[in-house]
């Protein structure tokens, strides 16, 4: 295994690249883009599969060994399994995963697994049909649940469920999600709301700390588990007698910037060192020059800052919505 050559100014080694394959999405989640949606990028501005593979190959040569496909909703991109197949053949990638809302998984899970996808994170912010519909701007909860079942049946392991905690919206559902993890082999991960993008939700009103979610889980017997590949910053707990596990990600209250190991490639071809800050480096001008493309990754290490500044005071970045950055 190649040790990562990508070390930033603060000594953090980077081995994880998140690749947004599209800014398009079949939902309108309130904290991402708002119910009115956003204007999609022209298709010619979106990186082709060939271009994405070029960037990833250079990244892997520099020590990137984890790649996650994101969006928008990646499954809205036509023939995504073709890209996954190409990426799975790149020697050096140890972990190939995807973040999705799961709505299109019933039709695609098997082909994605055959193509080489190893695991999925599925965004699911409510187990109540009306709340799910409201948060997602019209989504069908049953379709999302069918996507989870399809992922389990296809052997995409582990299947992680990402729950963005929203005060007064889904904070009372913590026990419901934990019960789901007792019944199915799922990793339920509660994530603090991050004020990124053009959504209309205000941080001060919507923020619900994972510490409060952990208190809500007090009725369950939770045992801390050791970190394994793919758990990222989550504090993971095993459920006594349960099939799955529960995790808590304190993105704001206890930021994990000191251990950050990730870069992002946006759908329109920019290398982004941090989710929060506006710094981004254009990939297209150097796409066909491997030396300059490598240099761009090292430049990203130079400009990467020590930490984000998201907090309960409501500070946020709204120049790019989350669907364009990649979650």
C-alpha positions as CSV (number, residue, x, y, z in Angstrom):
1,X,0.0,0.0,0.0
2,X,1.3,3.5,-0.9
3,X,1.6,5.8,2.1
4,X,-0.1,9.1,1.4
5,X,2.3,11.7,0.1
6,X,-0.4,14.4,0.7
7,X,0.5,16.0,4.0
8,X,-0.9,19.5,4.7
9,X,0.7,22.4,6.6
10,X,-0.6,20.9,9.9
11,X,0.9,17.5,9.4
12,X,-2.4,15.7,8.4
13,X,-2.0,13.0,5.8
14,X,-4.8,12.7,3.3
15,X,-6.0,9.4,1.9
16,X,-9.7,10.0,1.2
17,X,-11.3,11.6,-1.9
18,X,-15.0,12.4,-2.2
19,X,-16.1,12.7,-5.8
20,X,-19.3,14.4,-6.7
21,X,-20.5,13.0,-10.0
22,X,-23.5,15.3,-10.5
23,X,-25.1,18.3,-8.9
24,X,-28.6,17.0,-9.8
25,X,-30.9,15.4,-7.2
26,X,-34.3,13.8,-7.1
27,X,-35.0,15.4,-3.7
28,X,-35.1,19.0,-2.3
29,X,-33.9,18.6,1.2
30,X,-34.4,21.7,3.3
31,X,-30.9,21.9,4.7
32,X,-29.2,21.3,1.3
33,X,-31.0,23.4,-1.3
34,X,-34.4,24.5,0.0
35,X,-37.8,23.5,-1.4
36,X,-37.4,25.8,-4.4
37,X,-34.3,23.9,-5.5
38,X,-31.4,25.4,-7.3
39,X,-30.4,25.9,-11.0
40,X,-28.6,22.9,-12.3
41,X,-25.2,23.3,-13.9
42,X,-25.1,22.9,-17.7
43,X,-24.2,19.3,-18.5
44,X,-21.1,20.3,-20.4
45,X,-19.7,21.7,-17.2
46,X,-19.9,18.3,-15.4
47,X,-16.8,16.2,-15.5
48,X,-17.1,13.1,-17.7
49,X,-16.4,9.7,-16.4
50,X,-13.1,9.6,-18.3
51,X,-12.1,12.9,-16.7
52,X,-13.1,11.6,-13.2
53,X,-11.0,8.5,-13.7
54,X,-8.0,10.6,-14.8
55,X,-8.2,12.6,-11.6
56,X,-8.7,9.6,-9.3
57,X,-5.7,7.7,-10.9
58,X,-3.4,10.6,-10.1
59,X,-4.9,10.9,-6.6
60,X,-4.3,7.2,-5.9
61,X,-0.7,7.5,-7.1
62,X,-0.3,10.1,-4.3
63,X,-1.7,7.8,-1.6
64,X,-5.5,8.2,-1.8
65,X,-6.9,4.8,-1.1
66,X,-10.5,5.6,-0.2
67,X,-12.9,7.0,-2.7
68,X,-16.6,7.9,-2.1
69,X,-19.0,8.9,-4.9
70,X,-21.5,11.6,-4.0
71,X,-23.8,14.1,-5.6
72,X,-26.3,15.6,-5.7
73,X,-27.8,12.2,-6.0
74,X,-25.2,10.0,-7.7
75,X,-27.7,7.5,-8.9
76,X,-29.4,10.1,-11.1
77,X,-26.2,10.0,-13.3
78,X,-26.7,7.7,-16.2
79,X,-24.8,4.4,-16.2
80,X,-23.0,5.1,-12.9
81,X,-22.0,1.4,-12.8
82,X,-19.7,2.0,-15.7
83,X,-17.7,4.6,-13.7
84,X,-17.7,2.3,-10.6
85,X,-16.3,-0.5,-12.8
86,X,-13.5,1.7,-14.0
87,X,-12.7,2.9,-10.5
88,X,-12.7,-0.6,-9.0
89,X,-9.9,-1.6,-11.4
90,X,-7.6,1.1,-10.2
91,X,-4.9,-0.6,-8.1
92,X,-4.6,1.0,-4.8
93,X,-8.2,1.8,-4.0
94,X,-9.0,-0.1,-0.8
95,X,-12.4,1.3,-0.1
96,X,-15.0,2.3,-2.8
97,X,-18.3,3.6,-1.5
98,X,-21.2,5.9,-2.2
99,X,-23.5,8.3,-0.5
100,X,-27.1,8.2,-1.7
101,X,-30.7,8.9,-0.7
102,X,-31.5,5.3,-1.6
103,X,-34.6,6.0,-3.7
104,X,-33.0,4.5,-6.9
105,X,-31.3,1.6,-5.1
106,X,-34.0,-1.0,-5.7
107,X,-33.3,-0.9,-9.4
108,X,-29.5,-0.4,-9.2
109,X,-28.1,-2.0,-6.0
110,X,-27.2,-5.4,-7.6
111,X,-25.5,-3.9,-10.7
112,X,-23.6,-1.5,-8.5
113,X,-22.3,-4.3,-6.3
114,X,-21.3,-6.4,-9.4
115,X,-19.5,-3.3,-10.8
116,X,-17.3,-3.2,-7.6
117,X,-19.1,-0.8,-5.2
118,X,-18.3,-2.0,-1.7
119,X,-20.7,-0.2,0.6
120,X,-23.2,2.7,0.8
121,X,-24.2,5.5,3.2
122,X,-28.0,6.2,2.9
123,X,-29.4,9.5,3.9
124,X,-32.6,9.1,5.9
125,X,-33.7,11.9,8.3
126,X,-37.0,10.5,9.4
127,X,-39.0,7.3,9.9
128,X,-42.2,9.2,9.8
129,X,-43.7,9.5,6.2
130,X,-45.0,13.0,6.7
131,X,-41.8,14.3,8.2
132,X,-39.6,12.6,5.6
133,X,-41.8,14.1,2.9
134,X,-41.5,17.6,4.4
135,X,-37.7,17.5,5.0
136,X,-36.9,16.1,1.5
137,X,-39.4,18.2,-0.4
138,X,-41.7,15.4,-1.4
139,X,-39.7,12.2,-1.0
140,X,-41.4,8.8,-0.5
141,X,-40.3,7.1,2.8
142,X,-41.3,3.6,1.6
143,X,-39.1,4.0,-1.5
144,X,-36.2,4.9,0.7
145,X,-36.8,2.0,3.0
146,X,-36.9,-0.3,-0.1
147,X,-33.6,1.1,-1.1
148,X,-32.1,0.1,2.3
149,X,-33.4,-3.4,1.9
150,X,-32.0,-3.6,-1.7
151,X,-28.6,-2.5,-0.4
152,X,-28.6,-5.2,2.3
153,X,-29.7,-7.9,-0.2
154,X,-27.0,-6.9,-2.6
155,X,-24.3,-7.3,0.0
156,X,-23.2,-3.7,0.1
157,X,-21.7,-3.9,3.6
158,X,-21.9,-2.1,5.8
159,X,-25.0,-0.2,5.1
160,X,-24.9,3.1,7.0
161,X,-27.8,5.3,7.6
162,X,-27.0,9.0,7.9
163,X,-29.5,10.9,10.1
164,X,-29.0,14.7,10.2
165,X,-30.3,15.9,13.5
166,X,-32.7,18.8,13.3
167,X,-34.2,20.4,16.4
168,X,-38.0,20.2,16.5
169,X,-38.1,18.2,13.3
170,X,-36.6,14.7,14.0
171,X,-34.8,15.0,17.3
172,X,-37.6,13.0,19.0
173,X,-37.0,10.1,16.6
174,X,-33.6,9.0,18.0
175,X,-35.1,6.0,19.8
176,X,-37.0,5.0,16.7
177,X,-33.7,4.9,14.7
178,X,-32.0,3.0,17.4
179,X,-34.7,0.4,17.4
180,X,-34.2,0.0,13.7
181,X,-30.5,-0.9,14.4
182,X,-31.7,-3.6,16.9
183,X,-33.7,-5.2,14.1
184,X,-31.4,-4.9,11.1
185,X,-27.7,-5.0,10.4
186,X,-27.4,-1.3,9.9
187,X,-25.1,1.4,11.2
188,X,-27.3,4.3,12.3
189,X,-25.2,7.5,12.4
190,X,-26.6,10.7,14.0
191,X,-24.9,13.8,12.5
192,X,-25.0,17.4,13.7
193,X,-26.5,19.8,11.2
194,X,-23.8,21.8,9.3
195,X,-24.7,25.2,7.9
196,X,-23.3,24.7,4.4
197,X,-25.1,25.6,1.2
198,X,-28.1,27.6,0.3
199,X,-30.7,25.9,2.4
200,X,-33.1,28.1,4.4
201,X,-32.6,26.4,7.8
202,X,-30.9,28.6,10.4
203,X,-28.2,27.0,12.5
204,X,-29.2,28.6,15.8
205,X,-32.8,27.2,15.4
206,X,-32.0,23.9,13.8
207,X,-28.9,22.7,15.7
208,X,-29.4,19.6,17.9
209,X,-26.1,18.3,19.5
210,X,-25.3,14.6,19.3
211,X,-24.7,14.8,23.1
212,X,-28.5,15.2,23.5
213,X,-29.0,12.3,21.1
214,X,-26.7,10.2,23.2
215,X,-28.9,11.1,26.2
216,X,-32.0,10.0,24.3
217,X,-30.3,6.7,23.7
218,X,-29.7,6.1,27.5
219,X,-32.4,3.5,27.6
220,X,-30.3,1.2,25.4
221,X,-27.2,-0.7,26.4
222,X,-24.5,0.8,24.3
223,X,-20.9,-0.4,24.3
224,X,-18.1,1.7,22.5
225,X,-16.5,-0.1,19.6
226,X,-13.1,0.2,18.1
227,X,-12.7,2.3,15.0
228,X,-12.5,0.3,11.7
229,X,-12.1,1.5,8.1
230,X,-15.0,3.6,7.0
231,X,-16.2,4.7,10.4
232,X,-14.6,8.1,9.9
233,X,-15.2,10.6,12.7
234,X,-18.2,8.7,14.2
235,X,-18.1,7.6,17.8
236,X,-19.5,4.1,17.3
237,X,-21.4,1.9,19.8
238,X,-22.6,-1.7,19.6
239,X,-26.2,-2.4,20.7
240,X,-26.5,-5.2,23.3
241,X,-28.4,-8.0,21.6
242,X,-28.9,-5.9,18.4
243,X,-28.0,-6.6,14.9
244,X,-26.5,-3.2,14.1
245,X,-24.6,-0.4,15.6
246,X,-25.1,3.3,16.4
247,X,-22.7,6.2,15.8
248,X,-22.6,9.9,16.8
249,X,-20.8,12.5,14.7
250,X,-20.3,15.8,16.5
251,X,-19.5,17.9,13.4
252,X,-19.9,21.2,15.2
253,X,-19.8,20.7,18.9
254,X,-16.6,18.7,18.8
255,X,-15.2,19.2,15.4
256,X,-12.8,16.5,14.1
257,X,-10.7,18.9,11.9
258,X,-7.5,17.8,13.7
259,X,-7.8,14.4,12.1
260,X,-9.2,15.5,8.7
261,X,-7.9,13.2,5.9
262,X,-10.2,14.2,3.0
263,X,-10.4,16.2,-0.2
264,X,-13.4,16.8,-2.4
265,X,-13.7,16.8,-6.2
266,X,-16.8,18.8,-7.2
267,X,-19.1,17.8,-10.1
268,X,-17.8,20.7,-12.2
269,X,-14.2,20.0,-11.7
270,X,-12.8,21.8,-8.7
271,X,-10.6,20.3,-6.0
272,X,-11.9,21.5,-2.7
273,X,-9.7,21.1,0.5
274,X,-12.5,21.8,3.0
275,X,-16.3,21.7,3.0
276,X,-16.5,25.0,4.7
277,X,-13.9,27.3,3.2
278,X,-14.3,28.8,-0.3
279,X,-10.8,27.6,-1.5
280,X,-11.0,25.5,-4.6
281,X,-8.6,24.6,-7.4
282,X,-9.7,24.1,-11.0
283,X,-8.8,20.7,-12.3
284,X,-9.8,21.1,-16.0
285,X,-6.9,23.3,-17.1
286,X,-4.4,20.7,-16.0
287,X,-6.4,17.6,-16.6
288,X,-4.2,16.3,-19.4
289,X,-0.9,17.1,-17.8
290,X,-0.2,14.5,-15.1
291,X,2.6,16.6,-13.5
292,X,0.5,19.7,-13.2
293,X,-2.4,17.7,-11.9
294,X,-0.2,16.2,-9.2
295,X,1.0,19.7,-8.4
296,X,-2.6,20.7,-7.9
297,X,-3.1,18.2,-5.2
298,X,0.0,19.5,-3.4
299,X,-1.3,23.0,-3.8
300,X,-4.5,21.9,-2.1
301,X,-2.4,20.8,0.9
302,X,-0.8,24.2,1.1
303,X,-4.1,26.2,1.1
304,X,-6.0,23.8,3.4
305,X,-6.8,25.6,6.7
306,X,-6.5,24.2,10.2
307,X,-10.3,24.0,10.9
308,X,-13.7,25.1,9.7
309,X,-15.6,27.9,11.5
310,X,-19.1,26.4,11.5
311,X,-20.8,26.9,14.8
312,X,-24.0,27.6,16.7
313,X,-23.6,31.3,15.9
314,X,-25.1,30.6,12.5
315,X,-22.0,31.3,10.5
316,X,-22.2,29.5,7.2
317,X,-21.0,29.3,3.6
318,X,-23.6,29.8,0.9
319,X,-21.6,30.3,-2.3
320,X,-22.1,26.7,-3.2
321,X,-25.0,24.5,-2.2
322,X,-24.2,21.1,-0.8
323,X,-25.4,19.3,-4.0
324,X,-22.6,21.0,-5.9
325,X,-19.9,20.4,-3.3
326,X,-20.6,16.7,-2.7
327,X,-21.6,15.5,0.8
